[in-house]
Amino acid sequence: MKIEEENKARELLRQGFSIKQIAETLNVSKGSVSAWVRDVELPEHLLVNIKNQRRLGRERSRITRLSNIAKANIELCTRCKQEILPFSQRDLWVAGLMVYAGEGNKTANVSNQHVEVANSDPDILRIFIKFLMNVCSVPRSKIRVRLILYKDIDVEEAHDYWSKELGIFVDQFQNPFIKQSYANLPYRHLRRSKYGTAHVNLYDVKIYRKIMGWLRAIYEYNNLDFKSSGEWLSLARACRSGRQGRRFKSALPDFK
């Protein structure tokens, strides 16, 4: 019986069957088939056919693997959506503060204390604008946007793009800052944004100080050193005494 299977396996191999196909046909292991046919010499056209079949097999396996990953991701996203939604006002509050903690303007210079978040991702900026409007009760009309662009970026096209993405009228945009373009140089930044970077600004020192106060509370609650920031540390020292202290005293809420 074994000799018959071996001869059959060798014959199937000469017909162009793969090791896997032979094993399935004879209902034996691929290891057994490999041992039976290891000394069989095949013509070039069969070798090419086998290589093509292996290549197709690998491609099918890759497609199957990617399909399984996509299905698993869809299921995971569905579960995550059920876990985190609905998105409450407090959730938006914390989300907006985290955006500001990572991307926001923080300065000890009182004359420059204003709300400012910069990013090239409109989704991040939309979250922050929603935070300003819904949590801080800021009218949309008070929000300003300034773009940082390269010379080879069309200003009007960039204004139209960011205006549509952020829901801010173009007449609320400030004059853009234009940087040297590296489009024709070998060290061009290949990951730069097509429409530059947008800075969302709100010139309201009270809201700025409130945001910093909220952030300070979060830092302290999580046993983080909010005063480790160089800007805020210098301001804290200024607030302690003297003429400069009286000048900067109101910059931080209850800073000890």
Secondary structure, 3 states (H helix, E strand, C coil): CHHHHHHHHHHHHHCCCCHHHHHHHHCCCHHHHHHHHCCCCCCHHHHHHHHHHHHHHHHHHHHHHHHHHHHHHHHHHHHHHHHHCCCCHHHHHHHHHHHHHHHECCCCCHHHCCEEEEECCHHHHHHHHHHHHHCCCCCHHHCEEEEEEECCCCHHHHHHHHHHHHCCCHHHECCCEEECCCCCCCCCCCCCCCCCEEEEEECCHHHHHHHHHHHHHHHHHCCCCHHHCHHHHHHHHHCCCHHHHHHHHHHCCCCC
